[in-house]
Amino acid sequence: MKKYLIEYIISDKILIASKYYVMRELTLFLMFFIFGTLFLYSQEVFVKNGLTLSRMCSSLPIMDKNITNYTIFMGGEYFVRKHYEVSSEIGYIVKGGRDEIHSAQGYENISKEIPCVQLSTIFRAKLSNKDNALFVGVGPRVDISLINSNSGAHYIALYKKNRCVAGLKAEIGAKTYFNKISFGFSSHYSFDINPMFYSDYVSLRNSSLFFTLSVGYRLK
């Protein structure tokens, strides 16, 4: 009886895990399909890269000091008009934070870095003429962790981890055109809605600040 019960529990867990895997892969496929379709209808495509300052935020000072990492995005702009446009992008970022803990040797710096794929769509308002544009925007974003587990030698490994985190992203920037080629710079602020790490008592959300330079090409 015990043998059959164990086999049932194991098979049930395998079934749940397989359903989760299928749903996750289907969700990722749909997200990339939607973004791919948007890029096909883009009026301008771009690549941008720069630096990210990232830290964790909670009711307690946990991993609340910035870490700095390289970031890169590619995307497209559509519904481009004189006073507004929509921008969608996919990119590689590293989220996390740094902390100082007291040890026998004094203070020890520890950090947590989580590489992620970020997908976002930003609705922009802008001031523009033929060759220049200033813009501000805000929109939803989703970060998908490239690491499934939450391993580590320090206390952050005790927290549970959400692999998929939704949030908001705001930006301000400018760009200028030379014929069909654009050059620009922008600053983004991103904040998690659901926690990246959590326990029964504490939720850790990530706050990131991006500084990027971009090169684009006007298709239409």
Secondary structure, DSSP 8 states (H G I E B T S, - for coil): -HHHHHHHHHHHHHHHHHHHHHHHHHHHHHHHHHHHHHHHT-SEEEEEEEEEEEEEESSS-SS-B-EEEEEEEEEEEES--SSEEEEEEEEEEEEEEEEEEEETTEEEEEEEEEEEEEEEEEEEEEEE-SSEEEEEEEEEEEEEES--S---SSGGGGSEE-SEEEEEEEEEEEEEEETTEEEEEEEEEEEESS-SEE-SS-EEEEEEEEEEEEEEEE--
